[in-house]
């Protein structure tokens, strides 16, 4: 059974930092063969794709939505089957539930149709 378990969320002041982790297990194929995404959802809002990192076949290419460019960094440790999101200079509008999602297909991931999803970790930015 595939599991994606997010952690690292919490309450932080504007301008602060958090590092989210997503631990993966149960994949049929090696972790490095999956493209993985961080997606967030603020209360009353739709899901928003924050950042993606491709599989080994895709040279681990990355994508960031404009609002987080220069502040967030996505990375993966394929030896630990773990995805990370380093979030710096956090803003009030970054408050959301953050999910990691994974799929073998980069295109499906971009379209928000990832096959595997975690339960989420809450990030709250507040003064």
C-alpha positions in Angstrom: 0.0 0.0 0.0 1.4 3.4 -1.0 1.7 5.9 1.8 2.7 9.5 1.7 3.1 11.1 5.1 3.7 14.8 5.4 5.2 16.5 8.4 6.9 19.7 9.4 3.9 22.1 9.4 3.1 24.5 12.2 2.6 28.0 13.2 5.2 30.6 12.1 5.4 34.3 12.0 5.6 36.2 8.7 9.1 36.2 7.4 9.8 32.9 9.1 10.8 29.5 7.7 9.5 25.9 7.8 10.7 22.7 6.2 8.1 20.2 5.2 8.8 16.6 4.6 6.9 13.9 2.8 7.9 10.3 3.6 6.9 7.8 0.9 6.5 4.0 1.2 4.9 1.1 -0.6 5.7 2.2 -4.2 5.7 -0.5 -6.7 8.6 1.0 -8.5 11.6 2.9 -7.1 11.0 6.2 -5.5 13.2 7.9 -8.1 10.8 6.9 -10.8 8.0 9.0 -9.5 7.3 12.7 -10.1 6.2 14.4 -6.9 4.4 17.6 -6.1 3.6 19.9 -3.2 0.0 21.1 -3.5 -1.8 23.4 -1.0 -5.3 24.4 -0.2 -6.3 27.4 1.8 -9.7 27.6 3.5 -12.4 28.2 0.9 -9.9 28.0 -2.0 -9.1 25.5 -4.7 -6.1 23.3 -4.7 -3.0 25.1 -5.8 0.1 23.4 -7.2 3.0 24.9 -5.3 6.0 23.0 -6.7 6.9 19.8 -8.6 10.0 17.8 -9.0 10.3 15.3 -11.8 11.5 11.7 -11.7 15.0 10.5 -12.6 13.8 10.1 -16.2 12.9 13.8 -16.2 16.2 14.8 -14.8 14.5 15.8 -11.5 13.4 19.0 -13.2 11.5 21.4 -10.9 8.6 23.7 -11.2 7.4 26.5 -8.9 4.3 28.6 -9.0 5.1 32.2 -9.4 4.0 33.2 -5.9 6.7 31.0 -4.2 9.6 31.5 -6.6 12.7 32.6 -4.8 11.2 31.7 -1.4 10.5 27.9 -1.6 12.9 25.1 -2.6 11.7 21.6 -3.4 14.2 18.7 -3.1 14.1 15.0 -2.8 16.3 12.4 -1.1 15.9 9.2 -3.1 17.9 7.2 -0.7 15.4 8.1 2.1 12.3 8.1 -0.1 11.5 11.5 1.1 10.5 14.8 -0.5 11.1 18.2 1.1 9.9 21.7 0.8 12.0 24.4 2.3 9.8 27.5 2.8 11.5 30.8 3.6 10.2 34.3 3.9 6.7 33.0 4.6 3.8 35.2 4.0 0.3 35.3 5.5 -1.0 34.1 2.1 1.0 30.9 2.4 -1.3 29.7 5.1 -2.9 26.4 3.9 -2.9 22.7 4.2 0.0 21.3 2.3 -0.2 18.0 0.6 2.4 15.9 -1.3 1.2 14.0 -4.3 3.0 11.5 -6.5 2.6 9.9 -9.9 4.7 8.0 -12.5 3.4 10.5 -15.1 4.7 14.1 -15.0 1.8 15.2 -17.1 -0.8 13.8 -14.8 1.0 15.5 -11.9 0.9 18.9 -13.7 -2.8 18.4 -14.3 -3.5 17.7 -10.7 -4.4 14.1 -11.3 -1.7 12.5 -9.3 -2.5 8.9 -8.3 -1.2 9.1 -4.8 -1.8 11.7 -2.1 -0.8 12.3 1.5 -3.1 13.5 4.3 -1.5 16.9 4.5 0.2 19.1 7.1 -1.1 22.5 8.2 1.0 25.6 7.7 -0.2 28.7 9.5 1.5 32.0 9.0 0.3 34.6 11.5 1.7 37.4 13.7 
